[in-house]
């Protein structure tokens, strides 16, 4: 049961980070106007995906640690 709680905590953390990152990208696109940020600057896509991966890893670890302490 504890393993399920840890896995679920990691998944919830990763999903939360994903929602936060993609919502921010969507809002930035709405503010910026027509055209994709990734079309204008291909390096921005690499930075976004690296930041997203880092956020998912950190949030997943934090979620699993928090779930394991209950």
Phi and psi in degrees as GROMACS dihedral restraints (atoms count N, CA, C in turn):
[ dihedral_restraints ]
;  ai    aj    ak    al  type     phi  dphi    fc
    3     4     5     6     1   -67.5    20    10
    4     5     6     7     1   -37.4    20    10
    6     7     8     9     1   -63.5    20    10
    7     8     9    10     1   -40.8    20    10
    9    10    11    12     1   -62.2    20    10
   10    11    12    13     1   -40.0    20    10
   12    13    14    15     1   -64.7    20    10
   13    14    15    16     1   -41.0    20    10
   15    16    17    18     1   -66.8    20    10
   16    17    18    19     1   -43.8    20    10
   18    19    20    21     1   -64.9    20    10
   19    20    21    22     1   -42.8    20    10
   21    22    23    24     1   -64.5    20    10
   22    23    24    25     1   -38.9    20    10
   24    25    26    27     1   -63.7    20    10
   25    26    27    28     1   -41.2    20    10
   27    28    29    30     1   -65.1    20    10
   28    29    30    31     1   -41.4    20    10
   30    31    32    33     1   -66.1    20    10
   31    32    33    34     1   -41.6    20    10
   33    34    35    36     1   -65.4    20    10
   34    35    36    37     1   -38.4    20    10
   36    37    38    39     1   -64.0    20    10
   37    38    39    40     1   -43.3    20    10
   39    40    41    42     1   -66.1    20    10
   40    41    42    43     1   -40.8    20    10
   42    43    44    45     1   -66.2    20    10
   43    44    45    46     1   -40.5    20    10
   45    46    47    48     1   -62.0    20    10
   46    47    48    49     1   -42.5    20    10
   48    49    50    51     1   -66.3    20    10
   49    50    51    52     1   -37.6    20    10
   51    52    53    54     1   -65.2    20    10
   52    53    54    55     1   -45.6    20    10
   54    55    56    57     1   -62.1    20    10
   55    56    57    58     1   -41.9    20    10
   57    58    59    60     1   -63.8    20    10
   58    59    60    61     1   -46.5    20    10
   60    61    62    63     1   -65.9    20    10
   61    62    63    64     1   -47.1    20    10
   63    64    65    66     1   -73.7    20    10
   64    65    66    67     1   -29.7    20    10
   66    67    68    69     1   -67.3    20    10
   67    68    69    70     1   -41.6    20    10
   69    70    71    72     1   -61.9    20    10
   70    71    72    73     1   -41.4    20    10
   72    73    74    75     1   -64.8    20    10
   73    74    75    76     1   -40.3    20    10
   75    76    77    78     1   -64.1    20    10
   76    77    78    79     1   -46.2    20    10
   78    79    80    81     1   -64.7    20    10
   79    80    81    82     1   -38.7    20    10
   81    82    83    84     1   -62.5    20    10
   82    83    84    85     1   -38.7    20    10
   84    85    86    87     1   -66.8    20    10
   85    86    87    88     1   -35.1    20    10
   87    88    89    90     1   -69.5    20    10
   88    89    90    91     1   -38.8    20    10
   90    91    92    93     1   -71.3    20    10
   91    92    93    94     1   -39.3    20    10
   93    94    95    96     1   -70.4    20    10
   94    95    96    97     1   -33.2    20    10
   96    97    98    99     1   104.4    20    10
   97    98    99   100     1  -162.0    20    10
   99   100   101   102     1   -67.1    20    10
  100   101   102   103     1   152.2    20    10
  102   103   104   105     1    96.4    20    10
  103   104   105   106     1   147.1    20    10
  105   106   107   108     1   -89.6    20    10
  106   107   108   109     1   144.2    20    10
  108   109   110   111     1   -61.6    20    10
  109   110   111   112     1   -35.2    20    10
  111   112   113   114     1   -72.2    20    10
  112   113   114   115     1   -28.7    20    10
  114   115   116   117     1   -71.1    20    10
  115   116   117   118     1   -39.4    20    10
  117   118   119   120     1   -72.0    20    10
  118   119   120   121     1   -35.7    20    10
  120   121   122   123     1  -144.6    20    10
  121   122   123   124     1    98.4    20    10
  123   124   125   126     1   -61.7    20    10
  124   125   126   127     1   -27.5    20    10
  126   127   128   129     1   -66.5    20    10
  127   128   129   130     1   -29.1    20    10
  129   130   131   132     1   -64.3    20    10
  130   131   132   133     1   -34.2    20    10
  132   133   134   135     1   -64.6    20    10
  133   134   135   136     1   -43.8    20    10
  135   136   137   138     1   -62.5    20    10
  136   137   138   139     1   -42.6    20    10
  138   139   140   141     1   -65.3    20    10
  139   140   141   142     1   -41.6    20    10
  141   142   143   144     1   -62.8    20    10
  142   143   144   145     1   -46.5    20    10
  144   145   146   147     1   -68.8    20    10
  145   146   147   148     1   -33.6    20    10
  147   148   149   150     1   -67.9    20    10
  148   149   150   151     1   -41.8    20    10
  150   151   152   153     1   -63.7    20    10
  151   152   153   154     1   -41.8    20    10
  153   154   155   156     1   -62.5    20    10
  154   155   156   157     1   -45.7    20    10
  156   157   158   159     1   -61.9    20    10
  157   158   159   160     1   -42.5    20    10
  159   160   161   162     1   -62.6    20    10
  160   161   162   163     1   -43.1    20    10
  162   163   164   165     1   -63.1    20    10
  163   164   165   166     1   -40.7    20    10
  165   166   167   168     1   -64.9    20    10
  166   167   168   169     1   -42.7    20    10
  168   169   170   171     1   -63.9    20    10
  169   170   171   172     1   -47.5    20    10
  171   172   173   174     1   -65.0    20    10
  172   173   174   175     1   -45.0    20    10
  174   175   176   177     1   -67.5    20    10
  175   176   177   178     1   -36.3    20    10
  177   178   179   180     1   -65.5    20    10
  178   179   180   181     1   -43.0    20    10
  180   181   182   183     1   -65.9    20    10
  181   182   183   184     1   -44.4    20    10
  183   184   185   186     1   -63.5    20    10
  184   185   186   187     1   -40.4    20    10
  186   187   188   189     1   -64.6    20    10
  187   188   189   190     1   -39.7    20    10
  189   190   191   192     1   -71.8    20    10
  190   191   192   193     1   -37.2    20    10
  192   193   194   195     1   -65.8    20    10
  193   194   195   196     1   -42.8    20    10
  195   196   197   198     1   -63.6    20    10
  196   197   198   199     1   -41.2    20    10
  198   199   200   201     1   -69.3    20    10
  199   200   201   202     1   -31.0    20    10
  201   202   203   204     1   -76.6    20    10
  202   203   204   205     1   -18.2    20    10
  204   205   206   207     1   -86.8    20    10
  205   206   207   208     1    -4.5    20    10
